[in-house]
Amino acid sequence: MPTENKDAMKAEFKASLSAFVESLISYVEADDKQWTIKGFIDVYKNLYTISADTKIVSKIIEIHLFPKLLEFANQAGYYIVLADHQNYYPDLSFVSKQDARVKFALDIKTTYRLKDYPGFCNGFTLGSHGQYFIDRNSTKNI
């Protein structure tokens, strides 16, 4: 694939993904800024509210967004490949339907803001696949 074409595909995907991410705000929060998902329900119709535990919040966001990610991928001309295992990087990959050599990795990370410090987000953890970002030749959990 010529470099110009690859660069154009990257730029187009980045622009599409950025617009898509902006559109998710109205999907995950209501007009009053509250989350659209409020909790869990079991088979006995008991309701459980969501705790502030970041692992729970992160997983809920992933599950809630997955249908939208599939929709985005299809509209952008990509299909999604999920990680083989829970702790493998990336969470999912977008693979071009036009040229399967064109791939984009997406790893979903969540953090939280501190209301006393507007504009500050707490740091992200990279978990067991953090080594990949230090040594791109590493194949640990990939």
N, C-alpha and C positions, 0 to 999 in steps of 0.2 A: 504494500500500500504506500503510495507516495506520501512524503512527510506533510505536504500542504493539505492533503485530504484528511490525514489523521489529525492534524492541528485544527482543522475546521470542525471535525466531528467532536473533538474535545471541547472546543469553545461553544459549540451548539449545545452539547450535553450540559456543560457547566451553567450556561444561561437558563436552560430549561429546568435544571435541578434547583437553581436559586429561586426562580419564579414559583416552582412547585412548593418549596419549603415555606415561602411566604404565605402561600394559600392554606397551609396546614393550620395556621393560627385559628382561623374561623372554624376549623374542624374539631380541634381539641378544646376550645374554650367558647363559652356562650357570650352573649353581648355584655353580660355583667362581669366578665373576666373569670368566671368560675369554670372549672373543668367540666366537660360534657360527660365524663364517666365519673360516677360517684362511689362505686363500690362493686362488690361481687354478690352474686345470688347463688344459692345452692339448690339442689333438687327439691328441698323441702320449702323453698321460697323464703328462706332466711336471708336477710340482707346484712352484708358486712361492709362497713365503710373502709376506704383506703387509708392506710396509715402513711406516715411520712417516711417510712423506710425507703431509702433510695433504690434498693434492689426491687422492691415491689413496684414502685412508681416507674422505674425504668422498663420493667417487663410489661406493665400495662400499656405504656406508651408504644412499645414495639408491637404488641398485639393489636392495639387500636389503629396504628398507622399502616399495618401490613396491607390491608385491602387498597389503601390509597397508593402505596408504593407499587403494587401490582398494576393499578390503573395508570400511574405515571409511566412505568416501564413500557407498557403496551403502547401508549400514546406516543412515546418518544422513539419507538422502534427497537426496544430491547426486551429481553426476557430476564428473569431473575433466577440466580443460582444461590441456594442457601448454603451456609457453612455446614460441613459434615458433622461437626460436633459443637456443643454449646460454647466452649471456650476457644474456638478457632477463629482466627482473623481471616477475612472480614465477616461481619454478620451476614452480609449478602453481597453478591456481585451483579452488576448490570452487564449483560452480554449483548452486543449488537446482533440483531436478526439479519442485518445486511452483511456483516463481516464478523464472524465469531472471534477473530483475533482482537477486536476492539472491546475492552472490558474496563469497567469502573468499579472500584471497591467502595462499599459503604459500611461503615462500622458505626452503630448507633451508640452515642454516649449521652448521658444525662448528668446534670449538675444542679445546683440550686443557687439562688441568689440570697444575699443577706439584706434584709430590709433596712438595716441601719447603714448600709453601704451601697446605695444605688449605683448601678453600672458595674459592680463587682460580681463576678461569678466564682464560686469555689472551684478548685482545681479538678481536673479529670484524672481518673486512674486508668491505666492501660492494662491492668490485669496481667495474665500470664503471657499474652502475646506482645507485651511492651518491647521485648527484645527485638522484634521485627523492625521497630522504628529506629533502633540504635544500629542494628546490623542487618541491612537489607538482604544479605545472603542467608540469614538465619531461616530455618524452616520449622522452628519450634511452633507447634500449634497452628500450622498453616496447611 
